Amino acid sequence: MAMYTHPEIEEILNSTGPEFFTPDAVMLQNAEKLLNYIDDINLERTGKFETTPAESLYLLWNAENLEFHFECLKNGRILYTFRKSGYGKANGSSAIDEFIPMLENYLLISID
């Protein structure tokens, strides 16, 4: 098993059991990349990843007047919704390497 730098990912792995699914390596790597990006830009993170009944990893993150919903899916994609002041601004699904630059651009144009 790989070691992850974020304790919450280790916590997810340690809490899996017969009643919960075990996230696959791609889901965990994508969650780790998202957490690394959020840490790198030094914005406070209000939530943490959690498992969902749909067998994905979900994170709700609020920054300034922005709300981000991220879901790391089994197929290796990120399902996302961006909202500003409560209104949907963008949503979709993309690979992590496409998603991080898109998130970065959205943050640059959206944070006042």
Secondary structure, DSSP 8 states (H G I E B T S, - for coil): ----SSHHHHHHHHH--TTS----HHHHHHHHHHHHHHHHTT-------EE-TTS-EEEEEEETTEEEEEEE-TTSEEEEEEEETTEEEEEEEEEHHHHHHHHHHHHHHH--
